[in-house]
Amino acid sequence: MRHMRSPWRDGERSMRLALARRWSRRLPVVAPLLILVAALALRVADPPGVARLRDFAFDTFQRLQPRSYDPQWNVRIVDIDEASLAAYGQWPWPRDRIARLVDKLTEQGAAVIAFDVLFAEPDASSWRRRVRELIAYVDPETVQRIANAVQDNDQLLADAFAHSTVVTAYAFDVATRASRPPALRHGYAISGEDPQRFIGRYASVVTTLPLLEAGAKGNGGITPDYDITVIRRVPLLLRLQDQPHVYPALAMEAVRTALGASTYIVRGATSGGDLPWLARVIAPFEEGVQSVRVGDKVVPTDRNANLLLYDSGHQPQRFISAKDVLEDRVPRDKVEGSIIFIGTSAAGLKDIRNTPVDTAIPGVEIHAQAVEQIFTDVYLWRPFFAGFLEGGFLLAVGLLFVFLMPRLSAGWEAVLAVAGVAAGLAVPWILFAGERMLVDPIYPPATLALMYAASSASSFMLTERERAQIRGAFGLYLSPDVVEELARSPERLQLGGEERALTVMFTDVRGFTTIAEQFDPQGLTRFMNRFLTPMTNIILAERGTIDKYMGDAIMAFWNAPLDVPDHAARACRTALAMQARLKALNVEWREQAHAEGRNHIAVTIGIGLNTGRASVGNFGSDQRFTYSVLGDDVNLAARLEGQCKAYGVAVIVGEDTRVQAPGFAYVELDLIKVKGKTEPERIFALVGDAGLRESAGFGALLAAHAAFLAEYRAGRFAEARRLASAAKAQAELAGWSGTYYDRMRKRLKVIIADPPAVWDGVYEAKEK
């Protein structure tokens, strides 16, 4: 019969297990490390998606803690609101009405009146313009005389500007068109390196009429922001294509005019443009615009001269209806000394913007908020080294994750991950709440969370894969509970080879050739399966490991791959259980043989057990290897099984097995020198369990047996032969077969006939 292959003989499976275990140690390190490297590279590149994610986080901070608003601040908005449009008609209004609005605000003491409105074209509703349109039908001199006699709305507004402190507006555009540069009302100076290349540049500009610009005390720019979903930055300085000048934004010009200053001082930082590429990547440096100074106000900006908007959200207290101003219903204290912005909240005029705190806020309110920040010195700031800090934090904690997580239990791994992510979230919030400093709370914690997820997922995936391979490889050869224990703790599976204390079992069917002759090949296969299956189940139930099937023989061992502290006792219980189960099987087979009309040959097995140290692990070649045990004590177990027939017993154990499993009934058989060994071994028959051992009959047997063995070893062979008969009688009374004594009587007869020259009590076996 062909040998049946065990999992240990399947080299490919063992190799896959080894490779899986190797990757289970590496992948939880490699996967998060790759994520860390990729995340750091992405952070250095800082693509728009990463910047948007960061802005979203800063928006969340502002929603959680918006800038506080004090209604006593002297920044107001005269609102051309829905009520004003309902009362005075749709926009644009005649400019004489705008002039009246300016005059009333001036009369009430407005410090500055800044228009978030463009007057790019002459007033179409002006009577002077309408009269001039009659020139094709009326004498030109008459038309001119009448035109000179009626009011010119643009001139009325220009006169109002001249008698007030007004800031007009111009709008930059990305479209290329012919345009006139705006009028400048300020000086411009640079402190440090010229940062103009960092300031936003536009292709063209739409200006207010020169007539109106001439009477204004200031002139500031507004930007359309068509492509900006959320307004987070307010440009303070702007550039026009091919113009050498820097132009102030409307809010900045309102501040300059209110302070009576004449010059902007722009502070430029040292540029990193001349540094080597690698230095620019890894070293923090500051470049671009640092701040803009006007009067006694120093306004910190980002490198592009943008003020970071610290949003208070929409505040109705800022607003005064234009209708109320025109109808003299506004208390003087709401206007006096205030910077007034004139704009609109009417939805139809399409000047509604999104900010971090509000999803719909009038655009003019953004200018007002910028002025409030400047006059109260409340700024958000993101230091130039923030990216370096974020990357450094991510690198330090990420490397800690990479090298510590694989060495921690799942619980401590989770604690480390939570601590790292929590620190990445908490520190930026503390810096924002206490210092108004913007540090990214999303990218580093998200990367760390992803690293933890990758490490956990890879560990889980490989662990489950390894468990599945272990279950597949050992499911038929180890008991289910041992397989599950291996699957739960695969690190306990030592496949590389080690020396361990083991108990090894060899079994063999007596007279197998005669039994096999009764069956055809299919019948023999069925018979062997019926025999091997229950024997295997008994071994597995006692946490034994099947090494191999060798035709009708079984080789098994205990205490590998997992520790089995009571391995000797389990092996002994297994041997007794196998003999008991075989008796029941013989009854079944006898009945089956009688039913089939054939003779039944009783099946008997010999079992050898020995305990000792042996090498256990993978043995074989690079192409194919097997997990097995090797050593002298393993060979001795095989020799003991071979002596079962010679001594007429079912189970023979070595002395170390008897010592380590004392709770069984043993009968010492002999002091024997087995084939291939030079030193004699004391061998014992395993007769029964602790119940038999404690019985009175077994005690009488041991006494009779001791007397026999003493005479035998003393060389008094005739007396020993007589005592063997007496011991046999006691054995039968104790329930143990006396076959052993028959075999010893036969041996003694031969010895008496031809006594040895020297007798030391050691019998030398001639057969394996």
ROMI-995163 format. One line per field, with one value per residue (C-alpha): residue number from 1; residue in one letter; z, x, y. Coordinates in steps of 0.5 Angstrom, whole numbers. Layout:
N
num	[NUM_...];
residuo	[A_...];
zz	[Z_...];
xx	[X_...];
yy	[Y_...];
This chain:
768
num	[1_2_3_4_5_6_7_8_9_10_11_12_13_14_15_16_17_18_19_20_21_22_23_24_25_26_27_28_29_30_31_32_33_34_35_36_37_38_39_40_41_42_43_44_45_46_47_48_49_50_51_52_53_54_55_56_57_58_59_60_61_62_63_64_65_66_67_68_69_70_71_72_73_74_75_76_77_78_79_80_81_82_83_84_85_86_87_88_89_90_91_92_93_94_95_96_97_98_99_100_101_102_103_104_105_106_107_108_109_110_111_112_113_114_115_116_117_118_119_120_121_122_123_124_125_126_127_128_129_130_131_132_133_134_135_136_137_138_139_140_141_142_143_144_145_146_147_148_149_150_151_152_153_154_155_156_157_158_159_160_161_162_163_164_165_166_167_168_169_170_171_172_173_174_175_176_177_178_179_180_181_182_183_184_185_186_187_188_189_190_191_192_193_194_195_196_197_198_199_200_201_202_203_204_205_206_207_208_209_210_211_212_213_214_215_216_217_218_219_220_221_222_223_224_225_226_227_228_229_230_231_232_233_234_235_236_237_238_239_240_241_242_243_244_245_246_247_248_249_250_251_252_253_254_255_256_257_258_259_260_261_262_263_264_265_266_267_268_269_270_271_272_273_274_275_276_277_278_279_280_281_282_283_284_285_286_287_288_289_290_291_292_293_294_295_296_297_298_299_300_301_302_303_304_305_306_307_308_309_310_311_312_313_314_315_316_317_318_319_320_321_322_323_324_325_326_327_328_329_330_331_332_333_334_335_336_337_338_339_340_341_342_343_344_345_346_347_348_349_350_351_352_353_354_355_356_357_358_359_360_361_362_363_364_365_366_367_368_369_370_371_372_373_374_375_376_377_378_379_380_381_382_383_384_385_386_387_388_389_390_391_392_393_394_395_396_397_398_399_400_401_402_403_404_405_406_407_408_409_410_411_412_413_414_415_416_417_418_419_420_421_422_423_424_425_426_427_428_429_430_431_432_433_434_435_436_437_438_439_440_441_442_443_444_445_446_447_448_449_450_451_452_453_454_455_456_457_458_459_460_461_462_463_464_465_466_467_468_469_470_471_472_473_474_475_476_477_478_479_480_481_482_483_484_485_486_487_488_489_490_491_492_493_494_495_496_497_498_499_500_501_502_503_504_505_506_507_508_509_510_511_512_513_514_515_516_517_518_519_520_521_522_523_524_525_526_527_528_529_530_531_532_533_534_535_536_537_538_539_540_541_542_543_544_545_546_547_548_549_550_551_552_553_554_555_556_557_558_559_560_561_562_563_564_565_566_567_568_569_570_571_572_573_574_575_576_577_578_579_580_581_582_583_584_585_586_587_588_589_590_591_592_593_594_595_596_597_598_599_600_601_602_603_604_605_606_607_608_609_610_611_612_613_614_615_616_617_618_619_620_621_622_623_624_625_626_627_628_629_630_631_632_633_634_635_636_637_638_639_640_641_642_643_644_645_646_647_648_649_650_651_652_653_654_655_656_657_658_659_660_661_662_663_664_665_666_667_668_669_670_671_672_673_674_675_676_677_678_679_680_681_682_683_684_685_686_687_688_689_690_691_692_693_694_695_696_697_698_699_700_701_702_703_704_705_706_707_708_709_710_711_712_713_714_715_716_717_718_719_720_721_722_723_724_725_726_727_728_729_730_731_732_733_734_735_736_737_738_739_740_741_742_743_744_745_746_747_748_749_750_751_752_753_754_755_756_757_758_759_760_761_762_763_764_765_766_767_768];
residuo	[M_R_H_M_R_S_P_W_R_D_G_E_R_S_M_R_L_A_L_A_R_R_W_S_R_R_L_P_V_V_A_P_L_L_I_L_V_A_A_L_A_L_R_V_A_D_P_P_G_V_A_R_L_R_D_F_A_F_D_T_F_Q_R_L_Q_P_R_S_Y_D_P_Q_W_N_V_R_I_V_D_I_D_E_A_S_L_A_A_Y_G_Q_W_P_W_P_R_D_R_I_A_R_L_V_D_K_L_T_E_Q_G_A_A_V_I_A_F_D_V_L_F_A_E_P_D_A_S_S_W_R_R_R_V_R_E_L_I_A_Y_V_D_P_E_T_V_Q_R_I_A_N_A_V_Q_D_N_D_Q_L_L_A_D_A_F_A_H_S_T_V_V_T_A_Y_A_F_D_V_A_T_R_A_S_R_P_P_A_L_R_H_G_Y_A_I_S_G_E_D_P_Q_R_F_I_G_R_Y_A_S_V_V_T_T_L_P_L_L_E_A_G_A_K_G_N_G_G_I_T_P_D_Y_D_I_T_V_I_R_R_V_P_L_L_L_R_L_Q_D_Q_P_H_V_Y_P_A_L_A_M_E_A_V_R_T_A_L_G_A_S_T_Y_I_V_R_G_A_T_S_G_G_D_L_P_W_L_A_R_V_I_A_P_F_E_E_G_V_Q_S_V_R_V_G_D_K_V_V_P_T_D_R_N_A_N_L_L_L_Y_D_S_G_H_Q_P_Q_R_F_I_S_A_K_D_V_L_E_D_R_V_P_R_D_K_V_E_G_S_I_I_F_I_G_T_S_A_A_G_L_K_D_I_R_N_T_P_V_D_T_A_I_P_G_V_E_I_H_A_Q_A_V_E_Q_I_F_T_D_V_Y_L_W_R_P_F_F_A_G_F_L_E_G_G_F_L_L_A_V_G_L_L_F_V_F_L_M_P_R_L_S_A_G_W_E_A_V_L_A_V_A_G_V_A_A_G_L_A_V_P_W_I_L_F_A_G_E_R_M_L_V_D_P_I_Y_P_P_A_T_L_A_L_M_Y_A_A_S_S_A_S_S_F_M_L_T_E_R_E_R_A_Q_I_R_G_A_F_G_L_Y_L_S_P_D_V_V_E_E_L_A_R_S_P_E_R_L_Q_L_G_G_E_E_R_A_L_T_V_M_F_T_D_V_R_G_F_T_T_I_A_E_Q_F_D_P_Q_G_L_T_R_F_M_N_R_F_L_T_P_M_T_N_I_I_L_A_E_R_G_T_I_D_K_Y_M_G_D_A_I_M_A_F_W_N_A_P_L_D_V_P_D_H_A_A_R_A_C_R_T_A_L_A_M_Q_A_R_L_K_A_L_N_V_E_W_R_E_Q_A_H_A_E_G_R_N_H_I_A_V_T_I_G_I_G_L_N_T_G_R_A_S_V_G_N_F_G_S_D_Q_R_F_T_Y_S_V_L_G_D_D_V_N_L_A_A_R_L_E_G_Q_C_K_A_Y_G_V_A_V_I_V_G_E_D_T_R_V_Q_A_P_G_F_A_Y_V_E_L_D_L_I_K_V_K_G_K_T_E_P_E_R_I_F_A_L_V_G_D_A_G_L_R_E_S_A_G_F_G_A_L_L_A_A_H_A_A_F_L_A_E_Y_R_A_G_R_F_A_E_A_R_R_L_A_S_A_A_K_A_Q_A_E_L_A_G_W_S_G_T_Y_Y_D_R_M_R_K_R_L_K_V_I_I_A_D_P_P_A_V_W_D_G_V_Y_E_A_K_E_K];
zz	[0_-2_4_5_5_11_11_13_7_3_2_-2_3_8_4_3_11_12_6_9_16_14_10_16_20_14_11_17_17_9_8_13_11_4_6_10_4_-1_4_5_-2_-3_2_-1_-7_-4_-10_-10_-7_-1_0_0_5_9_8_10_17_18_16_21_26_25_25_32_34_30_31_36_34_38_35_38_33_28_21_18_11_8_5_-2_0_-2_2_-1_-8_-7_-5_-10_-16_-19_-19_-22_-18_-21_-19_-16_-11_-10_-9_-4_0_0_3_8_11_11_15_20_21_17_17_10_5_1_-5_-7_-13_-20_-23_-30_-35_-35_-31_-37_-33_-33_-36_-39_-43_-45_-47_-51_-55_-58_-62_-68_-68_-65_-67_-63_-60_-57_-54_-51_-48_-45_-43_-39_-36_-33_-28_-29_-25_-25_-24_-18_-15_-17_-13_-7_-7_-7_-1_3_4_-1_-3_-10_-13_-19_-21_-24_-29_-32_-39_-43_-46_-47_-40_-37_-30_-24_-21_-15_-9_-5_-5_-4_-1_0_6_5_-2_-7_-7_-13_-16_-11_-11_-15_-22_-27_-34_-34_-30_-30_-27_-24_-29_-28_-26_-20_-19_-19_-13_-9_-3_-4_-10_-8_-12_-12_-15_-18_-15_-20_-19_-11_-8_-1_1_6_4_2_-3_0_-6_-13_-20_-27_-32_-35_-30_-25_-19_-14_-13_-6_-5_-3_5_5_2_7_12_9_8_15_18_14_11_5_4_4_6_4_8_3_6_4_-2_-2_-10_-10_-5_-8_-10_-4_1_-2_0_6_10_12_9_8_2_-1_3_10_12_9_14_13_18_25_23_21_17_17_11_7_2_-4_0_2_9_12_14_21_20_25_20_18_23_22_27_21_17_15_10_5_5_12_11_5_10_15_20_22_29_28_33_28_23_26_26_22_16_12_6_1_-2_-3_0_-5_-8_-15_-15_-15_-10_-5_-3_2_8_13_17_13_6_4_6_2_-1_2_9_7_6_13_16_14_16_23_23_22_27_32_31_31_25_23_22_19_20_14_18_19_13_16_23_20_16_22_26_21_20_27_29_23_24_31_28_23_28_34_32_29_36_40_41_38_44_45_37_38_44_40_34_38_42_35_32_38_38_31_32_39_38_32_36_42_37_34_40_44_39_32_29_23_23_19_23_18_14_19_23_17_14_21_21_14_17_23_18_13_19_22_15_13_20_20_12_13_20_17_11_15_20_13_11_18_18_11_12_19_19_18_22_29_33_32_38_37_30_32_38_32_28_34_35_29_32_36_30_30_23_22_27_34_40_44_49_46_47_40_38_33_31_27_25_26_21_16_10_11_13_6_2_4_0_-7_-7_-6_-1_3_2_5_11_12_12_17_22_21_22_29_31_28_32_38_37_35_41_46_42_38_32_26_23_17_15_13_10_16_21_24_27_32_37_42_45_38_34_41_48_51_58_60_53_56_60_54_49_54_55_47_47_52_48_41_44_47_40_36_40_39_31_31_34_28_23_25_24_18_15_18_14_8_8_10_15_20_22_29_28_33_33_37_40_42_46_48_51_50_46_39_33_30_24_17_14_7_0_-2_-7_-2_5_11_18_22_28_28_34_38_42_36_33_40_40_33_36_42_37_34_41_42_38_41_48_47_49_46_48_50_53_55_62_61_59_65_70_66_66_73_74_70_71_68_68_67_62_61_61_53_48_42_35_33_41_45_52_55_56_61_58_61_58_59_62_64_67_75_76_75_78_85_85_89_84_80_87_87_80_81_87_83_77_82_84_77_75_80_79_71_72_77_72_76_70_72_78_74_69_75_77_71_71_78_75_69_74_77_71_69_75_74_68_64_58_60_53_56_61_56_51_57_59_52_52_58_56_50_55_60_54_52_58_56_59_62_64_66_66_59_53_46_41_35_31_30];
xx	[0_3_5_-1_2_2_2_9_11_8_14_10_5_11_14_8_7_14_13_7_10_16_11_7_13_14_8_5_12_12_5_5_12_10_4_8_13_8_4_11_12_5_5_12_8_2_-3_-10_-13_-9_-9_-17_-17_-13_-17_-23_-20_-19_-26_-28_-24_-27_-34_-33_-30_-31_-28_-32_-36_-37_-43_-39_-34_-34_-35_-41_-45_-50_-54_-58_-62_-69_-73_-69_-70_-77_-77_-73_-73_-68_-61_-57_-60_-59_-53_-56_-59_-52_-50_-55_-53_-46_-48_-52_-47_-42_-47_-47_-40_-38_-30_-29_-34_-32_-36_-36_-40_-37_-39_-35_-40_-44_-50_-55_-61_-58_-62_-56_-54_-62_-62_-55_-59_-63_-58_-60_-67_-66_-61_-54_-53_-60_-59_-52_-56_-61_-56_-52_-58_-60_-56_-51_-52_-44_-42_-47_-43_-36_-38_-41_-34_-30_-33_-33_-28_-29_-26_-28_-27_-24_-25_-19_-21_-17_-20_-15_-18_-16_-16_-14_-10_-13_-11_-7_-7_-2_6_9_16_19_23_27_27_22_16_12_13_8_3_-3_-3_-9_-10_-14_-18_-25_-24_-29_-30_-24_-29_-31_-24_-21_-26_-24_-19_-18_-18_-18_-19_-24_-23_-29_-27_-31_-27_-27_-32_-31_-27_-22_-17_-18_-12_-9_-5_-6_-2_-4_-1_5_4_10_5_2_-5_-9_-15_-21_-21_-14_-15_-21_-16_-10_-15_-18_-11_-9_-3_0_5_4_11_11_16_19_22_28_27_29_29_37_37_39_33_34_35_28_24_27_29_24_25_20_19_14_10_11_7_4_4_0_0_1_-2_2_-2_1_0_1_7_2_0_-7_-10_-13_-20_-22_-29_-35_-40_-46_-47_-54_-51_-46_-52_-56_-61_-60_-67_-66_-60_-64_-70_-66_-68_-61_-58_-52_-48_-48_-45_-40_-33_-35_-32_-38_-38_-43_-46_-51_-54_-60_-60_-61_-55_-51_-46_-47_-41_-39_-34_-32_-37_-43_-46_-49_-46_-46_-39_-39_-39_-32_-29_-32_-29_-22_-22_-25_-19_-14_-16_-17_-11_-14_-11_-10_-3_0_7_12_15_8_9_16_12_7_12_16_11_8_15_17_10_10_16_14_8_12_17_13_6_8_12_5_-1_-7_-10_-3_-3_-10_-8_-2_-6_-11_-6_-2_-9_-11_-5_-5_-12_-11_-5_-7_-14_-10_-6_-12_-16_-10_-6_-10_-5_-7_-3_-6_-11_-13_-7_-2_-8_-11_-4_-3_-10_-9_-2_-6_-11_-6_-2_-8_-11_-5_-4_-11_-10_-4_-6_-12_-9_-4_-9_-13_-6_-5_-12_-12_-5_-6_-14_-13_-7_-8_-14_-19_-18_-10_-11_-15_-10_-5_-9_-10_-2_1_8_8_9_17_18_25_28_29_30_25_23_18_14_14_9_10_4_4_-1_1_1_-2_0_-4_-10_-9_-9_-17_-18_-18_-15_-21_-23_-16_-17_-24_-21_-15_-19_-24_-18_-14_-19_-21_-14_-12_-18_-16_-9_-12_-16_-10_-7_-2_1_1_8_6_2_7_2_-1_3_3_8_6_9_7_9_10_9_5_7_3_6_3_5_8_1_-3_1_0_-8_-8_-4_-9_-15_-13_-12_-19_-22_-19_-22_-29_-27_-25_-32_-35_-30_-32_-39_-38_-34_-39_-44_-40_-38_-30_-26_-24_-17_-17_-13_-8_-3_4_5_12_13_19_20_26_29_29_30_23_22_23_27_29_32_31_25_21_22_17_16_18_22_29_34_36_30_25_29_28_21_21_25_20_14_18_19_12_11_18_15_8_5_1_5_12_14_21_24_23_16_14_18_14_7_7_0_-1_0_7_10_18_19_27_33_35_40_36_39_43_44_50_47_42_35_29_23_16_9_4_-2_-7_-9_-9_-15_-12_-5_-9_-12_-10_-10_-5_-1_0_2_8_10_10_13_19_21_21_25_30_32_32_37_41_42_38_34_31_28_26_22_18_17_14_9_7_7_3_-3_-3_-3_-9_-12_-11_-14_-7_-5_0_3_9_11_10_15_20_19_21_27_29_29_33_38_38_40_46_47_52_59_57_51_49_42_42_38_41_35_37_31_29];
yy	[0_7_12_17_24_28_36_36_32_37_42_47_48_49_54_58_58_60_66_68_68_72_77_78_81_85_88_91_95_96_98_104_106_106_111_115_116_118_122_126_127_129_134_137_138_140_140_143_137_137_145_145_139_144_150_146_144_151_153_148_151_158_155_152_159_165_172_176_182_188_193_199_198_204_200_200_198_202_197_198_192_190_195_201_198_197_204_208_203_198_199_203_209_216_219_225_220_217_224_225_219_221_228_225_221_226_231_225_225_219_218_215_213_207_204_197_199_201_208_206_209_216_216_214_217_224_230_233_227_226_233_232_226_231_234_230_233_240_246_244_251_250_243_246_252_247_242_247_249_242_238_233_227_225_232_232_226_228_235_230_226_233_235_228_223_218_212_209_202_199_192_187_182_176_178_181_188_195_199_205_204_206_213_212_216_213_212_205_203_196_194_188_184_186_181_184_177_174_179_177_180_181_182_188_193_197_203_209_215_220_225_221_219_226_228_222_221_214_209_201_195_189_182_178_172_168_161_162_158_160_167_165_171_178_181_187_189_187_188_190_187_190_196_197_200_196_197_197_193_197_195_197_204_205_204_208_214_213_214_220_216_217_211_203_200_193_188_183_176_173_169_161_162_162_156_149_145_140_146_149_142_140_147_152_159_165_168_173_179_179_185_191_197_203_209_205_199_193_188_181_177_171_171_173_180_176_178_171_172_171_171_173_171_175_181_185_190_192_194_201_201_206_208_210_214_218_219_221_215_214_216_220_216_210_214_219_217_211_208_207_202_202_196_191_185_184_177_180_184_178_180_174_170_164_165_160_161_163_160_167_173_180_181_188_185_182_189_191_185_186_193_191_186_191_196_191_187_181_176_169_167_161_161_160_154_151_146_144_143_139_134_134_131_127_124_123_120_116_113_111_108_104_101_100_98_91_90_92_88_90_94_98_99_102_106_109_110_114_118_120_122_125_129_131_134_137_141_145_146_149_153_156_157_160_164_164_160_155_149_143_138_134_131_129_125_123_120_117_114_111_108_105_102_99_96_93_91_88_84_82_80_76_73_70_68_64_62_59_56_53_50_47_44_41_40_33_32_35_36_42_45_45_47_53_54_55_59_64_64_62_65_59_54_53_50_52_46_46_41_39_34_29_23_19_13_8_3_-3_-8_-15_-20_-15_-19_-24_-19_-16_-22_-23_-16_-13_-7_-3_-7_-6_1_1_-3_1_7_4_2_9_14_12_11_18_21_18_21_28_28_27_33_29_30_25_25_20_14_8_3_0_4_10_15_21_25_30_37_39_44_46_45_39_39_32_29_23_21_23_18_13_14_14_8_4_8_5_-2_-1_1_-4_-9_-6_-6_-13_-15_-11_-14_-21_-20_-17_-23_-28_-24_-24_-32_-31_-32_-26_-25_-21_-15_-13_-8_-7_0_3_9_13_20_24_30_30_35_37_42_42_36_35_38_45_43_38_38_35_37_31_29_26_23_17_17_17_11_8_8_5_-1_-2_-2_-8_-12_-12_-19_-22_-20_-22_-15_-10_-3_-2_4_7_8_16_15_11_16_22_19_15_14_8_1_-2_-8_-8_-13_-13_-10_-10_-8_-6_-7_-1_1_0_2_-3_0_-2_-3_-4_-6_-1_-5_-1_6_8_4_-2_0_1_-6_-11_-16_-12_-11_-19_-19_-14_-18_-25_-21_-18_-25_-28_-22_-22_-30_-28_-23_-27_-32_-37_-39_-45_-42_-36_-41_-44_-37_-35_-40_-37_-30_-32_-34_-28_-24_-27_-26_-19_-19_-18_-23_-28_-29_-25_-30_-36_-32_-32_-39_-41_-36_-39_-46_-44_-41_-47_-51_-47_-42_-36_-36_-29_-26_-19_-19_-16_-19_-17_-17_-20_-17_-10];
